[in-house]
Amino acid sequence: MEGRVLGAVTLPGETASVGVFWRFVADIIGTYCPVESERVDDAVLLSSETVTNSLVHSDSRHGGVVTLTLSTSGAVLRVEVLDDGGKTTPTRCAEDALRVNGRGVFLVEALAKSSGHRVDAEGRLLSWFEI
């Protein structure tokens, strides 16, 4: 998606970074984004889920970093999360209403207009979604 970058932030691959990431997303969206107001909460939730997946499952948790970038094209918001990659890629878990963990990919697929991921030549994982 060609668009305008609204902002980016790189933080340590630590679970303590999640709150900083979601506040960053909420602040940027609230200031610059053309996303409909009812979708702002979805964007913050999905950003938090995507970042949490990176912090829990990628090699970034071993002293690396995670970068989140927000951009727009028309009325579409794109969120990209880049981490150090790992042994696995994001996978949708079985749908189980009582399940406590493992619902991040399910939520992204359910609430985003589109989503995906790719591994670059250096083994880093870029996960993205659009609202």
Secondary structure, DSSP 8 states (H G I E B T S, - for coil): ---EEEEEEEEESSGGGHHHHHHHHHHHHHHH--S-HHHHHHHHHHHHHHHHHHHHHSGGGTT-EEEEEEEEETTEEEEEEEE---S---------TT--SS-HHHHHHHHSSEEEEEE-TTS-EEEEEE-
